[in-house]
Amino acid sequence: MTKILIARTRDEAGGFIAKTLFFGLGGLMLIGVVGSASSSSDSSSAGSSAGGSAGSSSSSFSSSPAMAFEMCKDSVKNKLKAPSTATFRNFYQKDGEVVVSGSAGSYRIVSTVDAQNSFGAKIRSSFSCSASYKGDDRWSVSSTLID
């Protein structure tokens, strides 16, 4: 069932222009279908929660060095004065700015981050972090040091 709401506004000539807006169950259902389709396609991408775990449809990516870098980024952000201003190096650019050591789910990350300090000046700081994959998309992050 569709409901029709009419709002009238006065134009410059003094007449009325009728604007018709359609809201109905069909329109809401269409929005719900489109919204659920887009959210299900996003569910396969990796992310992290407040508990420090990451979700991924691929277990090989879940325990990868790239995911260890993401977990360390979250840990570093938690220690910054202005975490929303943090800019990290590109993990996939092989320029030596991100150094990863270790294997088999236990990694040591060394890199830099640009972020504002308490005075608002953007500064570059070095950081190091250890991340270990525990299985089932769970990570343990320890020894996060920022210079």
QUIRAFEN-V434412 format. One record per residue. N is the residue number from 1. RES is the residue in three letters. D_LAST is the distance of its C-alpha to the last C-alpha in Angstrom with 1 decimal. Layout:
BEGIN
N:RES:D_LAST
N:RES:D_LAST
END
This chain:
BEGIN
1:MET:62.8
2:THR:61.6
3:LYS:61.4
4:ILE:61.9
5:LEU:60.6
6:ILE:61.9
7:ALA:60.2
8:ARG:62.2
9:THR:60.9
10:ARG:63.0
11:ASP:62.8
12:GLU:63.6
13:ALA:67.3
14:GLY:67.7
15:GLY:68.2
16:PHE:66.3
17:ILE:64.1
18:ALA:63.7
19:LYS:60.4
20:THR:60.5
21:LEU:57.5
22:PHE:57.9
23:PHE:56.1
24:GLY:57.3
25:LEU:56.7
26:GLY:56.8
27:GLY:54.1
28:LEU:51.8
29:MET:52.4
30:LEU:51.5
31:ILE:48.2
32:GLY:47.6
33:VAL:48.4
34:VAL:46.2
35:GLY:43.3
36:SER:43.6
37:ALA:43.9
38:SER:40.6
39:SER:38.7
40:SER:40.0
41:SER:38.9
42:ASP:35.3
43:SER:35.3
44:SER:34.8
45:SER:31.4
46:ALA:28.3
47:GLY:26.4
48:SER:24.5
49:SER:25.7
50:ALA:24.2
51:GLY:24.9
52:GLY:22.5
53:SER:25.4
54:ALA:26.3
55:GLY:29.8
56:SER:31.3
57:SER:34.9
58:SER:33.9
59:SER:32.6
60:SER:31.6
61:PHE:29.0
62:SER:28.0
63:SER:26.8
64:SER:25.5
65:PRO:22.1
66:ALA:22.1
67:MET:22.5
68:ALA:19.7
69:PHE:17.4
70:GLU:19.0
71:MET:18.4
72:CYS:14.7
73:LYS:14.6
74:ASP:16.4
75:SER:14.2
76:VAL:11.1
77:LYS:13.5
78:ASN:14.6
79:LYS:11.4
80:LEU:11.2
81:LYS:13.5
82:ALA:15.5
83:PRO:15.5
84:SER:18.6
85:THR:17.1
86:ALA:14.6
87:THR:15.6
88:PHE:14.6
89:ARG:15.8
90:ASN:19.4
91:PHE:19.6
92:TYR:23.2
93:GLN:22.8
94:LYS:22.7
95:ASP:20.7
96:GLY:18.1
97:GLU:15.3
98:VAL:15.4
99:VAL:15.9
100:VAL:17.8
101:SER:19.2
102:GLY:21.7
103:SER:24.9
104:ALA:27.5
105:GLY:25.3
106:SER:22.4
107:TYR:19.4
108:ARG:15.9
109:ILE:13.9
110:VAL:11.2
111:SER:10.7
112:THR:9.3
113:VAL:10.2
114:ASP:11.8
115:ALA:12.5
116:GLN:14.0
117:ASN:12.5
118:SER:15.1
119:PHE:17.1
120:GLY:17.6
121:ALA:15.9
122:LYS:14.4
123:ILE:11.0
124:ARG:9.3
125:SER:5.7
126:SER:5.3
127:PHE:6.2
128:SER:8.8
129:CYS:11.8
130:SER:15.3
131:ALA:18.3
132:SER:21.9
133:TYR:25.0
134:LYS:27.5
135:GLY:30.4
136:ASP:32.1
137:ASP:29.1
138:ARG:27.0
139:TRP:23.4
140:SER:21.4
141:VAL:17.6
142:SER:15.7
143:SER:12.6
144:THR:10.2
145:LEU:6.6
146:ILE:3.8
147:ASP:0.0
END
